[in-house]
Amino acid sequence: MKILGIACSPRKQGNTVALLEEVLRGSKKEGAETDLYSVSNKTIEPCRGCRTCWESGECPIEDDMHDLGNRMIDADGIVFGTPIYFYNMTAQAKAIVDRTIALGRPERNLANKVGSVVAVAGSLGLVDALKDLYFYFVTRQILPANYVAAYGGPEGEVKDLKKCMQACNDLGRQMVQIAARDFRYPKEIDRSSFAFGTHTH
């Protein structure tokens, strides 16, 4: 079993990474293999809306999302970590979410993986980031685990929040325990039908 942490912060080290590291430490306690991926110094471009992936299953943009996408497919659980910039997840986090539209084919998708979020803010914005990422989980048929939301300022400050760090450790353990139950959405449920309008009639 593998749990993937995605640090959606442009900083290599900071509060977001500290939270993710503690989540993965908890997953290791439950016997899981862990992988921490940082977007720092990576190139993940926004989705171009070209719909090429709808036909081929592959995104034509040549950047680091291909490597991350493969890691997401290989993982049994995915925990997104994001600081809050302008009252929501970072642009890097949103780009990843958008680009996973290419990971929606029957033979290659994110369904039945366990998802969770750790987010850290200086003030407002935690609720909106959590809401948006958990709605994303629902539309991808990712099984939602718990979340951890923290308030922090200077780099590494969250490490002093003992209850917060314990919650992260517990979250990592919970993700492994949920994944071990091997829940599967019924194949009859269409993952593509999550919005309705003039294009769906």
N, C-alpha and C positions, 0 to 999 in steps of 0.2 A: 504493500500500500504506500502511496506517495501523496504528501500534502505540499502544495505549491503556494508560497507566499509571493505576492506581487507588490513591490514597493513602488507606488505611483508618485513618488516625490522626486523632484530634480536633485535633491541632496542625497549624497551617498550614505551619509550617516545623519541621524537625527531622531526625532521622536517617533516618526512613523516606522522606521527600521527597528527601533528599540521594541516597539509593540509587536511587530511581526516576528522578531527573533524569539520573543517570549512565547508567542503562539506556537511556533515551530518546536520550541523546547518541550512544550506540553505534548505535542504530537509524537515526538521522539519517545517520551515516557510510555506512550501506548504502543510503541514498537514500529511506528511508521518511518519511512524514509522521507526526508524533507529537502526542499529546494527553495532557495530564496533568490528571486529575480528582481533586480533593480533597474528602473528605466533611466537612471542617471547615466548620462553620456551615451544613451541609446537613441536611435532614430526610429520613431514610430509616427508615421504621417497620418493625417486625418483620412477617413474614408472619402473616396472621390464620388461615390454614388454611381459608379459605372455599371454595376450589376454583372460584371464579368464572372464573379464568383458564383452567381446563381446558376450559371450554365456549366462552368468548368470545375467549381469547387475550390478554385485557387484564386487568391488575390493577386492582381498583376503588379502591385506596388512592391518593389524590391527594397525591403528595409528589415529592421530587426523584429517586426511583428511575426515573420515566418517562424523564427526560432521560438518566440514566446508562444505562438499558437500551438506549436508541436508540444511544448511543455504543458500547456493547458489540456491538450488532448490526452497526454500521458498520465496526468494527475488524477487521483481519486477525489481530492478535495482542493479547493482554491480559496485562498483568503486574500482579498484585496485590502491593501493598506494605503490610505490617502490622508495627506494633510488637507485642511480646508482653505481654499483660496477663493476669495470673493463669494463666500457663503455656499460653496458646494465643493464637490470633488475637483481635483486638479484637471487641467486640460489633458494631461497625459493619461489619466484614468479614463476620461471620456473617449479619447481616441482609441484606447484598447477595447472598450465596450463596443464602439461603433465598428471597429475592424473585425470583431468576432462574428459579424454577419456572415463571413466566409466559413465559419465553423457551425453551419446549420444544416448540413446535408445528412440524409439517413445513415450513411456509412461513416460520417465524421462530424460529431457534434459534442456538445457539452452536457447533454441530458444525463441525469442520474448521478452527477458529481455533487459533492457537498460544497456549499458556498458560505462564506462568512466575510465580515468586514471589520477592520479596525480603522478608526478615524480619530484624528487629533486636531483640535481647533484652539485658536486664541480667544475666540468669543463665539459668534453666531455661525450657523451653517451645518452643524453636525446632523440635524434631523433631515435636511434636504438631501445630503449625500447618502445617508442610510436609506432613505425612502427610494431614491433613484436606483441605487445598486440592488436593493432587494426586489424591486419591481423587475429589474433586469434578470435576476435569478429566476423569477417566476416565468418570464417569457422564454427562457432557455431551458426550462424544466430542470434547473439546478435546485437541489434540496437545500433549503436555508437552515443553517445553524444559527447560533447566537451571534452577537456583535459586541464590540467594546468601543465605547466613545469616551474620549479623554480631553481634558483641557490642559494645555501645556504651552509654555513660552520658549525659553532658551533651549538650545539643543541638548537633548538627553534629560530634560527635566522630568519627563514622565517616569523615569526609572525610580524616582523618589516616591511615586504613588503606589504604595505597597498593595492596596486592594485592587488597583487597576492592573498591576502586573500579574497578580494572582488570577484575576479574571481572564487575562490573556492566556495564561498557562492552562486554565480550565477549558477555555475555548478550543485550544489545540487538541486537548484530550477528547473533548466532545465531538470534534470533527471526525476523528478516527473512529469513535464509537458509532457514530451515525453511518459512516461509510461501511463499516463492518456488517451492518444489517443488510446491505446489498439490495436496497429498495430499487425497483424499476417502474417507471411510468408505463402504463399500457401503451403498446405500439399504436393502438387505434387513435390515440390522442395526437392530433396534428400540431406540431410545433410551430408551423408557419401562420396559423390562424389566431393571431393575438391582437389584431386591429381590424376594424371594419369601416368601410367608407365606400366612396364611388368606385374604387378599384376592386372591391370584392363583391359589390352588389348584395 
